[in-house]
Amino acid sequence: MDEKQTLSLAGIDPLALFGKHDEHLSFIEKKYGVTLVARGDALLITGKGDSVSEASGLLTHLVDRLRKGPKINESELAALIQQSPAPPAYEEVADEQNVAHTYKGRIRPRTRGQVRYIEAIAQNDIVFGIGPAGTGKTYLAVAMAVAALRQKQISRILLARPAVEAGEKLGFLPGSFEDKVDPYLRPLYDALQDLMEPERLGRLQSMKVIEVIPLAYMRGRTLNDAFIILDEAQNTTPQQMKMFLTRLGAHSKAVVTGDITQTDLGKDQPSGLVEAPRILTDIKGLAFVQLRQDDVVRNSLVQKIIKAYERYEQPPSEG
């Protein structure tokens, strides 16, 4: 006998949940083998016991997200619906201890992986966030750094990237060295500009409270009372990775982010990010967090593209 559950839609725009031409509801019906019927400000879920429970868990999560925030756009909603298994209850993701505060308000993790990532940053001195593009590795790290500065937990922020030539030799590009490396550092500037008031950001940069620099500029420095982020770390050599990690001074925190599938290093050049988990084992205060395609919160097509490339690049099984 089929089981029935009723979910209240009070306080949300039902169309935001249903999607164009009810495409979101149709996807959930096919995914869980249930029937969904809207009746006023309620949604009736009918089907087998476990299927109804799983579909209800997902829909409750989505309704809570739409009701309480943060604001969720169409592509993010579609990505959440396609996650499997169903996402955790909203309260688990939006717990106060997992929230970074900026001038724009709370920056909340949106997936299980992002929850683990933010918790790891809060609880450790050095964290490696490894995963594909679109999982929020850099943005969440910058948000945590900005929040720590606002709360006077640290006195400065340093963001670094290796200036690897992505198909072009820097020496042949026009302009000063700063002009040449600026495109490589631009994503870090973009994240800062999205999280801080423009006037305050400019003032703090002029005072060197916030620095965005090529990784090579860190050599010889010891950084105390700082939040340091190394982005695109798959493009570091093992020697560069060691150099970066040994810059950490007293009362400082470091986050290393990267995607080991997108290195721009030469074919025979090992990546410091690939080697780090093999070398840095069982060290208290250091954590590795693996983010996956289910943590991608960009356009839902990004998840499909990542999966397609993973299938293509996976070596054929023997036999």
Buried (B, 14 or more C-beta within 10 A) or exposed (E): EEBEBEBEBEEBEBEBBBBEEBEBBEBBBEBBBBBBEBEEEEBBBBBBEEBBBBBBBBBBBBBBBBEEEBEBEEBBBBBBBBBEEBBBEBEEBBBEEBBBBBEEEBBBBBBBBBBBBBBBBBEBBBBBBBBBBBBBBBBBBBBBBBBBBBEEBBBBBBBBBBBBBEEEEEEEEEEEEEEBBBEBBEBBBEBBEBBBEEEEBEEBBEEEBBBBBBBEBBEEEEBEEBBBBBBBBBBBBBEBBBBBBEBBEEEBBBBBBBBBBEBBBEEEEEBBBBBBEEEBEEEEEBBBBBBBBBBBBBBBEBBEBBEEEEEEEEEEEEE
